[in-house]
Amino acid sequence: MASQGWCADRLGDWIKKTPTKRAKDAKDKLEGDYGIKLKYSKAWSGLKVALDQIHGKYEESFHLLFNWLAQLEISSPGSRVEIELEKVGKKNRFKRIFVALKPCIDGFLAGCRPFVGVDASFLNGKYTGQLASATGVDGHNWLYHIAFGVFHSKTEDNWKWFLENLHSAIGDPPGLVLCSDACKGLEKAVGAVFPQAENRECTRHMYNNFMKHYSRDVFTDHLYPAARSYTEGMFKWHMKKIFQFAPAAIDYLQEYHPRIWYRSGFSEDSKCDYLTNNVSESFNAQIKDLKGLHLHELVDMIRELIMEKRYIRKKIAQKWAEGILPGVMKDLNLISKNLKVVKVKVSDDDFAEVTLLDDWNNQRRHTVDLKNNKCSCREW
């Protein structure tokens, strides 16, 4: 008597409230609620019918992407959306989509540092492709959504197509930085599309890969400190310690991690010293419950998420006074309290030589130029 239709009727409201549940969960629920024994296949087919009733059929989702695009062109003109198809026999098949909403593009260019984290994560619905993202940080160091897209796999061709569309959306902002993990296809695509950009590798991914091959204390003591060092001298000091213990470790880094993963190699133009691609990880955490949706629902739910996040931040920002942002002031105050300043010798209105003690109580001198926002410590 427990047909797939009967199962679907009783699972509809439940799956709406808990969209990440699977067939085993549906089987357990029906057996518990009605005191019956149910075959897994019956629970699976009933859940599929319930999902189709809620979301529409999987095959229809690809056609609905074009309806979604048409509506977006009305509601958010100037947004960049590209849908590409490929010919399979006599039929057209979905290949990939890129989405950059106009407010996201404008906000990034007007108010964000030129830092872009690029990443992709698996979708876990019937379409098991990749959800790609380009994310940044706003003035309060919060995750900023720039663009997203969907393609089947992380090939160089797909990454190049995604980045070409991103380039068309944001252009070449001065000091542009692109940060990602170790992915050969993505590395090559970044170099081809953004040849002038600073190509950083996420230090956390580099470190995890490195420690699979080298796991002694000397690497723990010096690799991350080398990455965190702002000056070339400190970076070389830490790397020398690694070289003295294991010269092959340096060869490994040069061969498998040739991109910039250390602060002493960062340009000062971006004003962003991020070692990791955590902004991409934050985006992946935000959308983890959406990754099983049909494609037209996925892109629209991400649009809704971005829209609501922007509104919430607008309401928060309206309560702040003019001037430096509260989070920035907090960081400045914390850093200032921990400074061990020995003396300050002024040479001009906006120019001074500052002597202070470092973490090892050694005296260091730095030249501070307030007019041009520069300091020889490079942390600024």
JONORLIN-V526435 format. One record per residue. N is the residue number from 1. RES is the residue in one letter. PHI is phi in degrees with one decimal (NA if undefined). PSI is psi in whole degrees, 0 to 359 (NA if undefined). Layout:
n=N res=RES phi=PHI psi=PSI
n=N res=RES phi=PHI psi=PSI
//
This chain:
n=1 res=M phi=NA psi=336
n=2 res=A phi=-82.3 psi=80
n=3 res=S phi=-76.5 psi=172
n=4 res=Q phi=-65.8 psi=328
n=5 res=G phi=-66.5 psi=319
n=6 res=W phi=-62.6 psi=316
n=7 res=C phi=-62.9 psi=316
n=8 res=A phi=-61.4 psi=318
n=9 res=D phi=-60.0 psi=324
n=10 res=R phi=-89.1 psi=350
n=11 res=L phi=-100.7 psi=345
n=12 res=G phi=-54.6 psi=301
n=13 res=D phi=-64.2 psi=323
n=14 res=W phi=-64.3 psi=316
n=15 res=I phi=-73.6 psi=335
n=16 res=K phi=-63.7 psi=320
n=17 res=K phi=-80.5 psi=333
n=18 res=T phi=-130.6 psi=72
n=19 res=P phi=-67.5 psi=348
n=20 res=T phi=-90.2 psi=359
n=21 res=K phi=-69.2 psi=153
n=22 res=R phi=-115.7 psi=181
n=23 res=A phi=-60.9 psi=322
n=24 res=K phi=-62.3 psi=320
n=25 res=D phi=-64.4 psi=321
n=26 res=A phi=-65.1 psi=318
n=27 res=K phi=-61.1 psi=314
n=28 res=D phi=-62.2 psi=320
n=29 res=K phi=-65.5 psi=311
n=30 res=L phi=-64.7 psi=319
n=31 res=E phi=-64.8 psi=321
n=32 res=G phi=-71.3 psi=319
n=33 res=D phi=-72.5 psi=326
n=34 res=Y phi=-117.1 psi=2
n=35 res=G phi=62.4 psi=41
n=36 res=I phi=-122.3 psi=166
n=37 res=K phi=-105.5 psi=128
n=38 res=L phi=-128.6 psi=136
n=39 res=K phi=-69.3 psi=145
n=40 res=Y phi=-58.8 psi=319
n=41 res=S phi=-62.4 psi=325
n=42 res=K phi=-70.1 psi=319
n=43 res=A phi=-63.7 psi=319
n=44 res=W phi=-63.1 psi=312
n=45 res=S phi=-67.5 psi=324
n=46 res=G phi=-65.9 psi=320
n=47 res=L phi=-65.4 psi=321
n=48 res=K phi=-63.1 psi=316
n=49 res=V phi=-62.0 psi=317
n=50 res=A phi=-61.1 psi=317
n=51 res=L phi=-65.9 psi=320
n=52 res=D phi=-63.2 psi=322
n=53 res=Q phi=-65.8 psi=326
n=54 res=I phi=-82.1 psi=313
n=55 res=H phi=-104.0 psi=349
n=56 res=G phi=88.9 psi=170
n=57 res=K phi=-76.0 psi=149
n=58 res=Y phi=-55.4 psi=314
n=59 res=E phi=-64.4 psi=327
n=60 res=E phi=-71.5 psi=338
n=61 res=S phi=-59.4 psi=322
n=62 res=F phi=-68.4 psi=323
n=63 res=H phi=-67.7 psi=323
n=64 res=L phi=-68.9 psi=343
n=65 res=L phi=-59.0 psi=324
n=66 res=F phi=-72.3 psi=326
n=67 res=N phi=-63.3 psi=317
n=68 res=W phi=-61.4 psi=317
n=69 res=L phi=-61.2 psi=316
n=70 res=A phi=-60.9 psi=319
n=71 res=Q phi=-70.0 psi=323
n=72 res=L phi=-65.5 psi=324
n=73 res=E phi=-63.4 psi=333
n=74 res=I phi=-81.6 psi=314
n=75 res=S phi=-83.4 psi=334
n=76 res=S phi=-139.3 psi=68
n=77 res=P phi=-61.5 psi=144
n=78 res=G phi=95.2 psi=350
n=79 res=S phi=-68.9 psi=150
n=80 res=R phi=-104.8 psi=113
n=81 res=V phi=-130.6 psi=125
n=82 res=E phi=-125.1 psi=126
n=83 res=I phi=-116.8 psi=126
n=84 res=E phi=-117.1 psi=136
n=85 res=L phi=-112.4 psi=163
n=86 res=E phi=-132.5 psi=149
n=87 res=K phi=-84.6 psi=124
n=88 res=V phi=-124.5 psi=104
n=89 res=G phi=67.2 psi=237
n=90 res=K phi=-100.7 psi=2
n=91 res=K phi=-109.1 psi=150
n=92 res=N phi=-89.8 psi=138
n=93 res=R phi=-126.3 psi=143
n=94 res=F phi=-59.4 psi=135
n=95 res=K phi=-115.6 psi=311
n=96 res=R phi=-169.5 psi=161
n=97 res=I phi=-141.0 psi=145
n=98 res=F phi=-128.1 psi=137
n=99 res=V phi=-135.6 psi=124
n=100 res=A phi=-134.7 psi=109
n=101 res=L phi=-72.4 psi=142
n=102 res=K phi=-55.7 psi=314
n=103 res=P phi=-61.1 psi=327
n=104 res=C phi=-68.3 psi=318
n=105 res=I phi=-62.8 psi=310
n=106 res=D phi=-62.0 psi=317
n=107 res=G phi=-66.0 psi=321
n=108 res=F phi=-62.7 psi=314
n=109 res=L phi=-71.1 psi=330
n=110 res=A phi=-89.0 psi=329
n=111 res=G phi=-137.2 psi=7
n=112 res=C phi=-115.4 psi=152
n=113 res=R phi=-66.4 psi=151
n=114 res=P phi=-78.5 psi=55
n=115 res=F phi=-112.0 psi=128
n=116 res=V phi=-129.0 psi=121
n=117 res=G phi=-93.7 psi=131
n=118 res=V phi=-119.6 psi=134
n=119 res=D phi=-159.4 psi=171
n=120 res=A phi=-148.6 psi=147
n=121 res=S phi=-137.4 psi=156
n=122 res=F phi=-66.4 psi=140
n=123 res=L phi=-88.7 psi=147
n=124 res=N phi=-122.0 psi=21
n=125 res=G phi=-89.9 psi=203
n=126 res=K phi=-65.2 psi=324
n=127 res=Y phi=-87.7 psi=111
n=128 res=T phi=-102.7 psi=56
n=129 res=G phi=-92.9 psi=205
n=130 res=Q phi=-118.4 psi=137
n=131 res=L phi=-100.2 psi=109
n=132 res=A phi=-92.6 psi=153
n=133 res=S phi=-145.6 psi=150
n=134 res=A phi=-124.8 psi=117
n=135 res=T phi=-129.9 psi=155
n=136 res=G phi=-133.1 psi=197
n=137 res=V phi=-130.5 psi=139
n=138 res=D phi=-88.2 psi=186
n=139 res=G phi=-64.4 psi=344
n=140 res=H phi=-103.3 psi=13
n=141 res=N phi=64.2 psi=28
n=142 res=W phi=-93.4 psi=153
n=143 res=L phi=-55.5 psi=132
n=144 res=Y phi=-120.5 psi=125
n=145 res=H phi=-81.8 psi=127
n=146 res=I phi=-109.7 psi=304
n=147 res=A phi=-157.9 psi=162
n=148 res=F phi=-149.4 psi=167
n=149 res=G phi=-163.4 psi=172
n=150 res=V phi=-134.8 psi=132
n=151 res=F phi=-146.8 psi=172
n=152 res=H phi=-73.9 psi=319
n=153 res=S phi=-152.4 psi=164
n=154 res=K phi=-85.8 psi=67
n=155 res=T phi=-91.5 psi=162
n=156 res=E phi=-60.6 psi=321
n=157 res=D phi=-62.9 psi=315
n=158 res=N phi=-64.9 psi=318
n=159 res=W phi=-64.4 psi=320
n=160 res=K phi=-63.3 psi=318
n=161 res=W phi=-62.7 psi=317
n=162 res=F phi=-62.7 psi=314
n=163 res=L phi=-71.3 psi=328
n=164 res=E phi=-63.1 psi=320
n=165 res=N phi=-68.6 psi=322
n=166 res=L phi=-62.6 psi=318
n=167 res=H phi=-61.7 psi=319
n=168 res=S phi=-63.5 psi=330
n=169 res=A phi=-79.3 psi=316
n=170 res=I phi=-109.1 psi=348
n=171 res=G phi=72.2 psi=215
n=172 res=D phi=-122.3 psi=77
n=173 res=P phi=-60.3 psi=142
n=174 res=P phi=-57.5 psi=136
n=175 res=G phi=74.2 psi=20
n=176 res=L phi=-58.7 psi=135
n=177 res=V phi=-122.6 psi=133
n=178 res=L phi=-117.6 psi=128
n=179 res=C phi=-121.9 psi=136
n=180 res=S phi=-156.0 psi=174
n=181 res=D phi=-85.6 psi=185
n=182 res=A phi=-78.3 psi=99
n=183 res=C phi=-139.2 psi=111
n=184 res=K phi=-57.4 psi=316
n=185 res=G phi=-61.2 psi=319
n=186 res=L phi=-70.0 psi=319
n=187 res=E phi=-56.2 psi=311
n=188 res=K phi=-65.2 psi=321
n=189 res=A phi=-65.8 psi=319
n=190 res=V phi=-61.4 psi=314
n=191 res=G phi=-61.5 psi=326
n=192 res=A phi=-77.2 psi=320
n=193 res=V phi=-90.5 psi=323
n=194 res=F phi=-123.0 psi=67
n=195 res=P phi=-64.2 psi=335
n=196 res=Q phi=-89.0 psi=348
n=197 res=A phi=-75.6 psi=154
n=198 res=E phi=-79.6 psi=120
n=199 res=N phi=-99.8 psi=97
n=200 res=R phi=-96.5 psi=150
n=201 res=E phi=-107.5 psi=139
n=202 res=C phi=-60.3 psi=120
n=203 res=T phi=-64.3 psi=325
n=204 res=R phi=-62.8 psi=317
n=205 res=H phi=-66.9 psi=319
n=206 res=M phi=-60.6 psi=314
n=207 res=Y phi=-61.9 psi=315
n=208 res=N phi=-61.7 psi=318
n=209 res=N phi=-66.1 psi=318
n=210 res=F phi=-62.1 psi=317
n=211 res=M phi=-70.9 psi=347
n=212 res=K phi=-70.2 psi=336
n=213 res=H phi=-105.5 psi=329
n=214 res=Y phi=-134.0 psi=117
n=215 res=S phi=-132.4 psi=26
n=216 res=R phi=-86.2 psi=166
n=217 res=D phi=-60.3 psi=327
n=218 res=V phi=-61.0 psi=327
n=219 res=F phi=-75.0 psi=320
n=220 res=T phi=-62.7 psi=322
n=221 res=D phi=-75.7 psi=338
n=222 res=H phi=-125.7 psi=338
n=223 res=L phi=-70.0 psi=307
n=224 res=Y phi=-66.2 psi=319
n=225 res=P phi=-57.8 psi=325
n=226 res=A phi=-63.4 psi=316
n=227 res=A phi=-63.6 psi=324
n=228 res=R phi=-79.3 psi=345
n=229 res=S phi=-69.5 psi=131
n=230 res=Y phi=-83.5 psi=332
n=231 res=T phi=-101.6 psi=151
n=232 res=E phi=-64.1 psi=325
n=233 res=G phi=-62.0 psi=314
n=234 res=M phi=-68.0 psi=322
n=235 res=F phi=-60.2 psi=313
n=236 res=K phi=-66.1 psi=326
n=237 res=W phi=-63.0 psi=315
n=238 res=H phi=-67.4 psi=319
n=239 res=M phi=-67.7 psi=329
n=240 res=K phi=-64.8 psi=323
n=241 res=K phi=-63.3 psi=321
n=242 res=I phi=-68.6 psi=317
n=243 res=F phi=-61.8 psi=319
n=244 res=Q phi=-62.8 psi=329
n=245 res=F phi=-87.9 psi=319
n=246 res=A phi=-149.3 psi=88
n=247 res=P phi=-54.7 psi=329
n=248 res=A phi=-65.2 psi=334
n=249 res=A phi=-65.4 psi=324
n=250 res=I phi=-68.2 psi=319
n=251 res=D phi=-61.1 psi=320
n=252 res=Y phi=-60.2 psi=313
n=253 res=L phi=-62.8 psi=318
n=254 res=Q phi=-67.7 psi=327
n=255 res=E phi=-81.4 psi=315
n=256 res=Y phi=-101.6 psi=345
n=257 res=H phi=-137.0 psi=62
n=258 res=P phi=-78.7 psi=349
n=259 res=R phi=-75.1 psi=177
n=260 res=I phi=-84.0 psi=119
n=261 res=W phi=-126.1 psi=9
n=262 res=Y phi=-127.5 psi=140
n=263 res=R phi=-63.6 psi=328
n=264 res=S phi=-64.1 psi=341
n=265 res=G phi=-93.9 psi=353
n=266 res=F phi=-72.3 psi=142
n=267 res=S phi=-71.8 psi=150
n=268 res=E phi=-83.6 psi=352
n=269 res=D phi=-65.9 psi=326
n=270 res=S phi=-78.3 psi=342
n=271 res=K phi=55.2 psi=35
n=272 res=C phi=-139.9 psi=116
n=273 res=D phi=-105.1 psi=26
n=274 res=Y phi=-62.1 psi=127
n=275 res=L phi=-89.5 psi=337
n=276 res=T phi=-116.5 psi=169
n=277 res=N phi=-102.7 psi=44
n=278 res=N phi=-64.6 psi=336
n=279 res=V phi=-62.7 psi=323
n=280 res=S phi=-68.0 psi=320
n=281 res=E phi=-62.9 psi=323
n=282 res=S phi=-64.9 psi=320
n=283 res=F phi=-63.8 psi=316
n=284 res=N phi=-60.8 psi=325
n=285 res=A phi=-69.0 psi=324
n=286 res=Q phi=-64.8 psi=325
n=287 res=I phi=-106.5 psi=12
n=288 res=K phi=-60.7 psi=329
n=289 res=D phi=-84.8 psi=358
n=290 res=L phi=-101.3 psi=351
n=291 res=K phi=-73.5 psi=354
n=292 res=G phi=-100.1 psi=1
n=293 res=L phi=-76.3 psi=160
n=294 res=H phi=-63.9 psi=157
n=295 res=L phi=-60.5 psi=317
n=296 res=H phi=-65.1 psi=327
n=297 res=E phi=-74.6 psi=322
n=298 res=L phi=-58.9 psi=308
n=299 res=V phi=-65.2 psi=326
n=300 res=D phi=-74.6 psi=324
n=301 res=M phi=-67.6 psi=324
n=302 res=I phi=-66.5 psi=319
n=303 res=R phi=-58.6 psi=315
n=304 res=E phi=-62.4 psi=316
n=305 res=L phi=-58.5 psi=313
n=306 res=I phi=-62.1 psi=315
n=307 res=M phi=-59.5 psi=314
n=308 res=E phi=-68.2 psi=320
n=309 res=K phi=-60.8 psi=318
n=310 res=R phi=-65.3 psi=320
n=311 res=Y phi=-66.4 psi=316
n=312 res=I phi=-59.3 psi=317
n=313 res=R phi=-68.8 psi=326
n=314 res=K phi=-62.9 psi=316
n=315 res=K phi=-64.6 psi=321
n=316 res=I phi=-64.5 psi=314
n=317 res=A phi=-64.8 psi=328
n=318 res=Q phi=-64.6 psi=339
n=319 res=K phi=-86.7 psi=349
n=320 res=W phi=-84.6 psi=149
n=321 res=A phi=-75.8 psi=165
n=322 res=E phi=-66.1 psi=156
n=323 res=G phi=111.7 psi=209
n=324 res=I phi=-71.1 psi=139
n=325 res=L phi=-65.0 psi=146
n=326 res=P phi=-54.6 psi=317
n=327 res=G phi=-63.7 psi=324
n=328 res=V phi=-69.3 psi=318
n=329 res=M phi=-60.9 psi=320
n=330 res=K phi=-60.5 psi=315
n=331 res=D phi=-64.4 psi=317
n=332 res=L phi=-61.4 psi=316
n=333 res=N phi=-63.8 psi=319
n=334 res=L phi=-63.7 psi=315
n=335 res=I phi=-65.0 psi=318
n=336 res=S phi=-63.1 psi=321
n=337 res=K phi=-65.6 psi=331
n=338 res=N phi=-91.5 psi=358
n=339 res=L phi=-74.0 psi=138
n=340 res=K phi=-110.0 psi=77
n=341 res=V phi=-80.2 psi=127
n=342 res=V phi=-89.1 psi=311
n=343 res=K phi=-161.4 psi=158
n=344 res=V phi=-128.4 psi=122
n=345 res=K phi=-115.6 psi=114
n=346 res=V phi=-87.7 psi=134
n=347 res=S phi=-113.1 psi=345
n=348 res=D phi=-161.4 psi=178
n=349 res=D phi=-56.1 psi=319
n=350 res=D phi=-118.3 psi=23
n=351 res=F phi=-134.4 psi=133
n=352 res=A phi=-154.8 psi=159
n=353 res=E phi=-108.2 psi=123
n=354 res=V phi=-112.6 psi=129
n=355 res=T phi=-109.4 psi=130
n=356 res=L phi=-146.8 psi=169
n=357 res=L phi=-97.4 psi=137
n=358 res=D phi=-87.0 psi=189
n=359 res=D phi=-63.9 psi=340
n=360 res=W phi=-103.7 psi=15
n=361 res=N phi=61.7 psi=29
n=362 res=N phi=-93.5 psi=142
n=363 res=Q phi=-75.5 psi=135
n=364 res=R phi=-129.5 psi=141
n=365 res=R phi=-112.8 psi=137
n=366 res=H phi=-135.4 psi=146
n=367 res=T phi=-96.9 psi=124
n=368 res=V phi=-109.5 psi=127
n=369 res=D phi=-118.5 psi=97
n=370 res=L phi=-67.5 psi=326
n=371 res=K phi=-63.5 psi=318
n=372 res=N phi=-102.9 psi=10
n=373 res=N phi=54.4 psi=50
n=374 res=K phi=-130.9 psi=150
n=375 res=C phi=-147.8 psi=143
n=376 res=S phi=-69.3 psi=349
n=377 res=C phi=-73.6 psi=341
n=378 res=R phi=71.2 psi=358
n=379 res=E phi=-69.6 psi=329
n=380 res=W phi=-65.3 psi=NA
//
